[in-house]
């Protein structure tokens, strides 16, 4: 028989792993009984093809319902709570990179009860993952969609601290910059910019004319958020002086 795992399958008894997709195998019935990821295949003498095998007598198929959180940061260890049904203390879980077909084994699996598992996982690549769950009696299921995604968190290329100074009543032109694997937006989440200046939420530019008329140092936190809702904070300051130092551009 053969065991399908996304684009991989293993033929028995020689236990040779192949990387062909279902569509590349002429001897697999993909019309009358299309195999799904994780199916066990058996040889049909009447059809002369591999077809999905009936579950072994007494086997119990696990049921996948959801995973939380649904996203994570690459190269960061996190705990995924998987909910469903028919889990056992020996249920195994794999995460499948849908772009490569590579299966990843978690660091550990904690059995809470028949409806809840906690999977400790350290993703090493940015990817969309399907969840494959298998019980010891051979009953297995793989999620129909990719309920878990990893990506790179944003980082500030602008160093924390002062980003420049300006005179009372003069215009200022400053900026902060963060990068990620998706578009980044900016917001002041604590403190305040100098009165009269505003933050461009798309570019990180801080511009305007100072109107308070009082020399002081303004301290503030800017949070950068990427398209996956991952965030990073930067703590900055702008010094408003009575002297004639002029504005500046800082990155």
C-alpha positions as CSV (number, residue, x, y, z in Angstrom):
1,X,0.0,0.0,0.0
2,X,1.0,3.7,-0.1
3,X,0.6,6.4,2.4
4,X,0.0,9.9,1.1
5,X,1.3,12.9,2.9
6,X,0.6,16.0,0.9
7,X,2.9,15.6,-2.1
8,X,4.9,12.8,-0.5
9,X,3.9,9.1,-0.3
10,X,5.6,6.0,1.0
11,X,5.3,2.6,-0.7
12,X,5.3,-0.5,1.4
13,X,6.9,-2.9,2.3
14,X,10.1,-1.4,0.9
15,X,9.3,1.9,2.8
16,X,10.7,4.1,0.0
17,X,9.7,7.7,0.2
18,X,8.8,9.4,-3.0
19,X,8.2,13.0,-3.9
20,X,5.7,12.6,-6.8
21,X,2.3,14.3,-6.5
22,X,-0.9,12.3,-6.9
23,X,-1.3,13.7,-10.5
24,X,2.1,12.3,-11.5
25,X,1.2,8.7,-10.6
26,X,-0.6,6.9,-13.4
27,X,-1.6,4.0,-11.2
28,X,-3.6,6.1,-8.7
29,X,-7.3,6.5,-9.1
30,X,-7.9,10.3,-9.0
31,X,-11.3,10.2,-10.7
32,X,-13.8,7.9,-9.0
33,X,-12.3,8.1,-5.6
34,X,-9.8,11.0,-5.3
35,X,-7.3,10.5,-2.5
36,X,-6.9,13.2,0.1
37,X,-3.8,14.2,2.0
38,X,-3.0,11.6,4.7
39,X,-5.0,8.8,3.0
40,X,-3.8,5.2,3.2
41,X,-4.0,3.7,-0.3
42,X,-4.6,0.0,-1.1
43,X,-4.3,-1.7,-4.5
44,X,-7.6,-2.4,-6.3
45,X,-7.3,-5.5,-8.4
46,X,-10.5,-4.7,-10.3
47,X,-9.5,-1.1,-11.1
48,X,-5.7,-1.9,-11.4
49,X,-5.1,1.3,-9.4
50,X,-4.3,2.5,-5.9
51,X,-7.5,3.7,-4.2
52,X,-8.2,5.1,-0.7
53,X,-8.4,2.2,1.7
54,X,-11.2,1.8,4.1
55,X,-10.2,2.6,7.7
56,X,-8.8,-0.3,9.6
57,X,-11.4,-2.1,11.7
58,X,-11.7,-0.3,15.1
59,X,-9.6,2.8,14.0
60,X,-10.8,6.2,15.2
61,X,-10.4,9.2,13.0
62,X,-9.3,12.3,14.9
63,X,-11.3,15.5,14.1
64,X,-9.6,18.8,13.5
65,X,-11.6,21.9,14.4
66,X,-9.2,24.8,15.0
67,X,-5.7,26.0,16.0
68,X,-4.9,29.0,18.2
69,X,-3.0,31.2,17.6
70,X,-3.5,31.2,13.9
71,X,-0.2,32.9,13.2
72,X,3.3,33.1,14.6
73,X,6.8,34.6,14.2
74,X,9.4,32.6,12.3
75,X,12.2,31.3,14.5
76,X,10.1,31.9,17.7
77,X,8.9,29.0,19.8
78,X,5.2,29.1,20.6
79,X,2.4,26.8,21.9
80,X,-0.4,26.0,19.6
81,X,-3.7,24.8,21.1
82,X,-5.4,22.4,18.7
83,X,-9.1,21.7,19.3
84,X,-11.1,18.9,17.8
85,X,-12.2,15.4,18.8
86,X,-11.1,11.8,19.3
87,X,-7.6,12.7,20.5
88,X,-5.7,10.3,22.7
89,X,-2.7,10.6,24.9
90,X,-0.5,9.2,22.1
91,X,-2.0,11.3,19.2
92,X,0.7,12.6,16.9
93,X,0.7,16.0,15.1
94,X,2.7,17.2,12.1
95,X,2.7,20.6,10.5
96,X,2.8,20.6,6.7
97,X,4.4,23.4,4.7
98,X,2.0,23.7,1.8
99,X,4.5,25.3,-0.6
100,X,7.2,22.5,-0.2
101,X,5.2,19.6,1.2
102,X,7.8,19.2,4.0
103,X,6.4,17.8,7.3
104,X,7.6,19.3,10.5
105,X,7.5,17.5,13.9
106,X,6.7,19.6,16.9
107,X,9.1,19.9,19.9
108,X,6.5,18.3,22.1
109,X,2.7,17.5,22.3
110,X,0.7,17.8,25.4
111,X,-2.6,15.9,25.7
112,X,-5.2,17.9,27.6
113,X,-8.2,15.7,26.8
114,X,-10.0,14.1,23.9
115,X,-10.8,17.5,22.4
116,X,-7.6,19.5,23.1
117,X,-3.9,19.2,22.4
118,X,-1.1,21.7,23.0
119,X,1.7,21.6,20.4
120,X,5.1,23.3,21.1
121,X,6.5,24.3,17.8
122,X,9.4,26.4,16.5
123,X,8.8,27.4,12.8
124,X,12.0,27.9,10.9
125,X,10.5,29.3,7.6
126,X,7.8,31.7,6.6
127,X,5.0,29.4,5.4
128,X,1.3,28.4,5.4
129,X,0.8,25.2,7.3
130,X,-1.8,22.5,7.3
131,X,-2.2,20.4,10.4
132,X,-2.0,16.6,10.2
133,X,-3.2,14.6,13.2
134,X,-2.8,10.8,13.6
135,X,-3.9,8.3,16.3
136,X,-2.0,5.2,17.1
137,X,-4.5,3.0,15.4
138,X,-3.8,4.6,12.0
139,X,-6.8,6.9,11.9
140,X,-5.5,10.2,10.5
141,X,-6.8,13.5,9.2
142,X,-5.3,16.7,7.7
143,X,-6.9,20.1,7.7
144,X,-8.5,21.1,4.5
145,X,-7.1,24.6,4.6
146,X,-3.9,26.1,6.0
147,X,-5.0,27.4,9.5
148,X,-1.5,28.4,10.7
149,X,0.8,30.9,9.1
150,X,4.3,32.1,10.1
151,X,6.1,35.3,8.9
152,X,8.9,37.6,9.9
153,X,8.0,40.2,12.6
154,X,8.8,43.9,11.8
155,X,12.0,45.4,13.1
156,X,13.0,49.1,13.4
157,X,16.1,50.1,11.4
158,X,15.9,53.5,13.2
159,X,17.7,53.2,16.6
160,X,15.9,54.0,19.8
161,X,16.6,57.4,21.3
162,X,16.8,60.9,19.9
163,X,15.9,61.3,16.2
164,X,16.8,65.0,16.2
165,X,16.0,68.5,17.3
166,X,14.2,71.6,16.1
167,X,13.6,75.2,17.0
168,X,10.5,76.7,18.6
169,X,8.1,77.8,15.9
170,X,10.0,76.2,13.0
171,X,9.1,73.3,10.8
172,X,10.5,69.8,11.4
173,X,11.2,66.9,9.1
174,X,12.0,63.6,10.8
175,X,11.3,59.9,10.2
176,X,11.5,56.4,11.6
177,X,11.7,53.2,9.5
178,X,10.7,49.6,10.2
179,X,10.8,46.7,7.8
180,X,9.0,43.4,7.6
181,X,8.0,40.8,5.0
182,X,4.8,42.7,4.4
183,X,3.6,46.3,4.4
184,X,4.2,48.2,7.7
185,X,2.0,50.9,9.3
186,X,3.0,53.2,12.2
187,X,1.2,54.7,15.2
188,X,2.2,56.7,18.3
189,X,1.1,54.5,21.1
190,X,2.4,56.4,24.1
191,X,3.9,59.8,24.8
192,X,3.4,62.7,22.4
193,X,5.0,64.3,19.4
194,X,6.0,67.9,19.5
195,X,2.8,70.1,19.3
196,X,2.1,70.8,15.6
197,X,3.9,67.7,14.3
198,X,2.1,64.6,13.0
199,X,3.1,61.1,12.0
200,X,2.5,59.7,8.5
201,X,1.1,56.2,9.4
202,X,2.2,54.8,6.0
203,X,5.7,56.1,5.7
204,X,6.9,56.9,9.3
205,X,7.6,60.5,8.4
206,X,7.1,63.0,11.2
207,X,6.5,66.5,9.9
208,X,4.9,69.9,10.7
209,X,5.5,73.2,12.4
210,X,6.1,73.4,16.2
211,X,3.4,75.5,17.8
212,X,3.7,75.1,21.6
213,X,6.5,77.6,21.9
214,X,8.2,76.0,24.9
215,X,11.6,74.3,24.9
216,X,11.3,70.7,26.0
217,X,12.1,67.1,25.0
218,X,9.2,65.1,23.7
219,X,9.4,61.3,24.4
220,X,7.1,58.9,22.6
221,X,6.7,55.3,21.5
222,X,5.9,54.4,17.9
223,X,4.5,50.9,17.2
224,X,5.1,49.4,13.8
225,X,2.5,46.8,12.7
226,X,2.8,44.5,9.6
227,X,0.1,42.9,7.5
228,X,0.0,39.8,9.8
229,X,-0.7,42.1,12.8
230,X,2.8,41.5,14.3
231,X,4.2,44.5,16.1
232,X,7.4,46.1,17.3
233,X,7.9,49.2,19.5
234,X,10.4,51.9,19.1
235,X,11.1,54.5,21.8
236,X,12.2,57.9,20.4
237,X,12.5,61.6,21.3
238,X,12.6,65.0,19.6
239,X,14.2,67.9,21.4
240,X,12.6,71.4,20.9
241,X,15.0,74.2,21.6
242,X,15.0,78.0,21.7
243,X,18.2,78.1,19.6
244,X,18.6,78.4,15.8
245,X,19.6,74.8,15.0
246,X,17.0,74.1,12.4
247,X,15.2,70.9,11.6
248,X,16.7,67.7,10.3
249,X,16.1,64.4,8.6
250,X,17.1,61.3,10.7
251,X,16.8,57.6,9.9
